[in-house]
């Protein structure tokens, strides 16, 4: 029972933080959403900030696990890079609330917590950079600065949280195909 209530609280917090923003959401809002008195909420969580940290840590942990899986696959680097982009995009689309909070609300953490989250984000970026560098070494991708290429690709992908709607005109699979096409082939007509 306590585990279910904890999950309900996290789900409610994700929805409220996504809709109202972290600072505009009160503990009373969260308590009301799960049918508890505000004082009873503290039986399950210690603070709103700790709840935010847990949500953000869960988001980045999922990303790191998926990218580590892709990185270890026995596929050509180009295919792993494309798969990494697809997984990244599907991760945002599948956890839109959680990723919106991660990308939009991380600034609200205290410096120590920001440092922990930053370390995990840096780990993700380093894995992506290493995959890109492997592609440069194998000759499968152009010899570009891996760090800058990573920031460019992930920056384009991360903006999805701002405009993607699950009920939108395009399926996520089609959007992922579009991203992979533009990110890896560009927008210029090579025949012109």
N, C-alpha and C positions, 0 to 999 in steps of 0.2 A: 504494500500500500504506500509506504513512504517513498519507495522508488518511483512509483507512478506519479505521485504528487510532485516529486522533484522534476520529473520529465515534463509534467504539465506546466510547472513554473518556468522552466527553460523555454518551452514552446511559447508561452504567453509573453515572456520577456522579449524573445526574438521578434514576435509580431509587433509588440508595442514599440520596441526600439526602432524597428524598421519604419513603422508608420509615423511615430511622433518624434523620434530621435531619443538618444540616451538621456540627455539633460532634461527634456520635457516630460519624460516618463517618471512617475513617482512610484514609490514602493506601494502606495495605496492603489495605484492603477494596476500593478501586478497582482496584488492581493485580490482586488475585485475581479480580475480576469479569471482567477482560479478558485473563486468562492471561499476565500479565507479572510479572517480578520488580519489586519496589518501586523499585529503582534505575533500571530501564529505563523506568519511567513518566515520569521526569523528562526523558527524551529528547523526549517529546510535550507535556508541560505543565511550567510552572515551579513552580506551587504549587497547593494545594487552593483557596486563596483566589482565585487568578486564574481557576481553573476556575469557581468560584461567580460571579465577576464576569461572565465570558463568558456563562454561562447566563442570568443576570438581564438583561444588556444585550441579548441576543438576544430574550428575551421582550418587553421594552419596545419594542424596535425593530419587532417584528412588530405590536404594538398600534398604535404611532404610524403605521406605514405603512397599516394597514387603516382607521384613523380618518381619515387624510388623504384616502384614496380615497373614503370615504363622504361626507366634508365637501364634496368637489369634484363630487359627482354632481348632475346636473340633475334634481332631484326636489324636491317640497315639503319644507319643513323637518321637518314631523312624520314623514314617511316616512324621512328621513335619520336622525332621532333614533331611531326604532324600529329601523332597520337597524343603527345604531351599537350599540344595546343587544344586538341579535341577534349581531352580529359579536363583541362583547365576550364574551358568554356562550359562543358556539361556540369562541372562542379559548381560553377556560379549559378547556372540555370536551375539545377536541382536543389540547391540550398540558397536560394535568392535572399531570403531574410538573413541568414547567418552571414553570408558573404557581404551583403550590404552593410551590416554592422561592422564586420572586420575592416572593410575598405573605408567606411565613412566615420566610424566612431572610435577607432584606435587612439586618436588624439586625446580622448577623455581619460585615458589611463594615467596613473602616476608614473613618474620617470622610471622607477624600478620595474614596474610591469611593462612599460613600453620597451624597455631594454630586453626583457625576456621575449616579447613578441617579435621585436626587431631581429633578435638572434635567430628565431625560427624562420622568419621571412627571408633573412639572409641565407640560411641553409637551403631554402627552396631555390632562391636565385642562383646560388653556387652550383646546385645540381643541374639547373637548366643551362647555365654557362658551360659547365663541364660537358654536357651533352652536345652543345653547339660547338665547343672546341674540338670534340671528338669528330664531328662532322667536317670541320675545317681540315683536321689532320688526315682524314680519309679521302678528302677531295669531294665529298658529297655536297658540301655547302661552301659558299663564297668565304674567302678569308677576310672576315669582318671582325671588329672588336667584339668578343663574346659578351662582355658585360653590357655594352651599349645595345647590341642586338637583342639580348635578353630583356633589357628594360623597355625597348621598343615593342617587342612582341607582347610581353606581359602587360605593358601599359595599354596597348590596344585592346587586349582581351579583358582586362579588368574594368574597362569603361562599360562593358556589357551590363553591369549591374544597374547603371543609370537609365538605360532605355529598353532593356529586354522585358517582355511581358509574355508569360506562358501561353496566354490566349491570343497572342499576336498573329499577324498574317503569315509568318514563316515558322516552320518547325525548327527545333533546335538543331537537328541533324543537318538541315539545309544551311542554317547559319554557320555551323561549324565548318561545313564544306566551303562556304564563302570565305570565312576567315583564313582557312588554310590556303585557299587559292590566292587571295590577295597578299597574305603575309609571305608566302613562299614564291609566288610568281610575279607579284607586283600588279600595278594597274596600267602600265604602258603596253601598247600594242607592239610586240616584238617584230611584226612583219612590216610596220610602217617605216 
